[in-house]
């Protein structure tokens, strides 16, 4: 996510999500308040929780882990 960019407040999916911050910095807005994001942070977001992301001055790179969704994985060819 480029510096200063973000994802507006929204309700998460019907499953829990793990967020691993890989690089950069930013803010995660939650119903409990704002959290500063730094490389190495690992966060758990309960299903259907409210969240908002804002990238810091150097941008934000993060990885999400959640249950498999159809259509996101490559198919095997035989």
N, C-alpha and C positions, 0 to 999 in steps of 0.2 A: 504494500500500500504506500503510495508516494507521501512525502512529507506534507502534513496538514490535511490530508485526505481522511475520509472516514466512512463508517457505515452507520446510518441513522439508527436511532433506538428502535428495537423490534423485539418481539417475543421469539425465543428460540424454538427449535423443533420439539417433537414429542419424545425425544431421547436425550440423555445426558451427553454432554460434549466436553472433551478435554482440549485445552488450548495450550500449546507449547510455543513460547516466544523464541524465535530463532535469531533475530537480529533487529537492530533499531530500538525504538522506544515508542511509547504511546500511553493512552489512557483507555481503560475499560470502564465504562459507566454501567453501574448495576443499581438495582433497587436499594441496596445497602450503602451506596456511595460510589465514589470513583476510586479506581485502583491504578497505580502507576505500573506500567508494563516495562520490563527490562529483559534482555537476553537471558535465557535459562529459566525464566518463570514458567511454572506449570500450574494451570488453573483448572478447576472442575466447575462447569456450569450445569446446574440442575436443569432437567427438562422443563421447557416452557418458561424459563426465567427471562426477564428483560435484560437486554444488553445493548451497548453502544460502543463502537470503537472509534478512536481518533489517533491518527499516526503523529508521532513527534517530529522534531526537526530533521531527523535523519531517515524518516520513513519507518515502516513497521513490517516485519516479515514474521508470520506465525503459521503454525500448522495445527489443524484441528483433527481430532480423532473421535469418531462416532461409529455407531453401527452401520453396517454396509447398506448402501442405498442402491437400488437397481440402476443399471446403466452407467455407473461410474468406473467400473472395472473393465479391463480389456477382456474380450472373449477368446477362448482357445480355439484354434483352427486345427482340425484333424486331417 
